[in-house]
Amino acid sequence: MIKTKNINKNTLLEVYSKSDGTEDFLLGYLVDEFEDYYIFQAIDTDGCLDSYVLYNKQDIKEITTDNDYTKAFQYYVNYQKQNNSFDNLKLQNIYDVVPKTSILEILEYCCKNGLVITVYQAEDDYYEKGKALSVDDEILMIDQESYNIDFGIEDKSKNTPIKIKNIMSIDIISKENFLYGQYLHQN
């Protein structure tokens, strides 16, 4: 497990996943930690707030910081903040009211408030995205079927139960999910 005790919340990080199997990484800040999970504030390629991502601690292969890449992106972030364009969708306001004491509490909040989330599981090479429908102590259900229909995705799979113990990461709040949620509300 990666040690994070000395990581400042203002330190931009590269976070590498074990289950990803690529050299891709999340760029962002560690903002919360509980139980077996970290929550990162992810940054997009323009230096703007992209999402709040819950990561299973066991799935983190490596965390790096203080390199040329993070220094360049720290400049981007600072520039966006100075120009009031870091968080145009006000995602932080949504994140601030999400309870952050357990994964179950987060998922219950997402279901109660009809949030669209993206879930990555240990055994899958793809993700599940959709409106959070229901959750109990072991299983999460999201409306993947409607998402596939709305985006013309040929996958005809039905909504399948997601085992909470198999979740490696969740995009709790992201620009893409927020906008899709707004689309669902207007229909």
JORA-V530975 format. One record per residue. N is the residue number from 1. NEAR is the number of other ideal C-beta (glycine too) atoms within 12 Angstrom. D_FIRST is the distance of its C-alpha to the first C-alpha in Angstrom with 1 decimal. Layout:
{{N & NEAR & D_FIRST} {N & NEAR & D_FIRST}}
This chain:
{{1 & 18 & 0.0} {2 & 26 & 3.8} {3 & 13 & 6.5} {4 & 25 & 9.3} {5 & 9 & 11.9} {6 & 13 & 14.1} {7 & 24 & 14.3} {8 & 14 & 17.8} {9 & 18 & 18.7} {10 & 17 & 21.3} {11 & 27 & 19.0} {12 & 35 & 19.2} {13 & 37 & 16.0} {14 & 32 & 15.6} {15 & 38 & 12.7} {16 & 23 & 12.5} {17 & 29 & 11.8} {18 & 22 & 11.4} {19 & 25 & 14.2} {20 & 24 & 16.5} {21 & 15 & 17.6} {22 & 12 & 19.2} {23 & 11 & 18.9} {24 & 13 & 19.2} {25 & 29 & 16.9} {26 & 39 & 17.1} {27 & 36 & 18.8} {28 & 39 & 18.5} {29 & 35 & 17.7} {30 & 35 & 15.0} {31 & 34 & 17.5} {32 & 28 & 16.1} {33 & 24 & 13.2} {34 & 21 & 13.8} {35 & 20 & 12.7} {36 & 21 & 9.9} {37 & 35 & 11.0} {38 & 40 & 11.5} {39 & 38 & 15.0} {40 & 41 & 16.1} {41 & 38 & 19.8} {42 & 40 & 20.4} {43 & 39 & 23.2} {44 & 26 & 25.7} {45 & 14 & 27.6} {46 & 19 & 30.2} {47 & 27 & 27.9} {48 & 30 & 28.5} {49 & 35 & 26.3} {50 & 35 & 25.4} {51 & 38 & 23.3} {52 & 44 & 20.8} {53 & 44 & 17.9} {54 & 48 & 15.5} {55 & 45 & 12.2} {56 & 33 & 10.2} {57 & 27 & 6.5} {58 & 21 & 6.1} {59 & 31 & 8.6} {60 & 34 & 7.4} {61 & 25 & 8.1} {62 & 19 & 9.1} {63 & 32 & 10.6} {64 & 22 & 13.9} {65 & 28 & 16.8} {66 & 17 & 20.2} {67 & 17 & 21.8} {68 & 13 & 25.1} {69 & 19 & 23.9} {70 & 26 & 22.1} {71 & 16 & 25.2} {72 & 17 & 27.6} {73 & 32 & 25.9} {74 & 26 & 25.8} {75 & 18 & 29.5} {76 & 25 & 29.8} {77 & 32 & 28.1} {78 & 19 & 30.3} {79 & 17 & 33.3} {80 & 23 & 32.7} {81 & 20 & 32.3} {82 & 12 & 35.5} {83 & 15 & 37.3} {84 & 11 & 36.1} {85 & 18 & 34.7} {86 & 26 & 31.0} {87 & 28 & 30.9} {88 & 20 & 34.3} {89 & 25 & 33.4} {90 & 17 & 32.2} {91 & 34 & 28.9} {92 & 25 & 27.6} {93 & 15 & 30.4} {94 & 27 & 29.3} {95 & 33 & 25.6} {96 & 18 & 26.7} {97 & 19 & 28.3} {98 & 32 & 25.5} {99 & 21 & 24.2} {100 & 25 & 20.5} {101 & 16 & 19.7} {102 & 21 & 18.6} {103 & 39 & 18.4} {104 & 26 & 21.7} {105 & 22 & 23.4} {106 & 37 & 22.5} {107 & 35 & 23.9} {108 & 23 & 26.9} {109 & 28 & 27.6} {110 & 39 & 27.5} {111 & 25 & 29.9} {112 & 18 & 32.2} {113 & 23 & 32.5} {114 & 23 & 32.8} {115 & 39 & 30.0} {116 & 38 & 29.3} {117 & 46 & 25.6} {118 & 38 & 23.8} {119 & 44 & 21.4} {120 & 30 & 19.2} {121 & 26 & 18.6} {122 & 22 & 16.6} {123 & 13 & 19.8} {124 & 21 & 21.8} {125 & 13 & 22.4} {126 & 17 & 24.0} {127 & 27 & 23.6} {128 & 39 & 25.8} {129 & 32 & 27.5} {130 & 39 & 30.1} {131 & 34 & 31.2} {132 & 37 & 29.2} {133 & 30 & 31.7} {134 & 22 & 30.5} {135 & 30 & 27.5} {136 & 16 & 27.3} {137 & 15 & 24.7} {138 & 17 & 23.8} {139 & 22 & 25.4} {140 & 35 & 25.7} {141 & 27 & 28.8} {142 & 38 & 29.3} {143 & 31 & 32.6} {144 & 33 & 31.6} {145 & 22 & 35.2} {146 & 23 & 36.8} {147 & 31 & 34.4} {148 & 22 & 35.4} {149 & 19 & 39.1} {150 & 20 & 38.9} {151 & 16 & 37.5} {152 & 9 & 39.6} {153 & 17 & 36.8} {154 & 8 & 38.4} {155 & 19 & 35.8} {156 & 11 & 37.8} {157 & 16 & 35.0} {158 & 16 & 35.2} {159 & 26 & 32.6} {160 & 22 & 30.2} {161 & 22 & 28.0} {162 & 36 & 24.3} {163 & 22 & 22.2} {164 & 30 & 19.8} {165 & 19 & 17.3} {166 & 25 & 17.3} {167 & 39 & 16.7} {168 & 38 & 14.0} {169 & 39 & 15.6} {170 & 44 & 18.8} {171 & 41 & 21.1} {172 & 44 & 22.3} {173 & 43 & 25.0} {174 & 36 & 26.0} {175 & 29 & 29.2} {176 & 24 & 30.0} {177 & 37 & 29.3} {178 & 33 & 31.2} {179 & 19 & 34.2} {180 & 29 & 34.2} {181 & 33 & 34.3} {182 & 19 & 37.2} {183 & 17 & 38.9} {184 & 21 & 38.6} {185 & 14 & 40.1} {186 & 8 & 43.1} {187 & 11 & 43.9}}
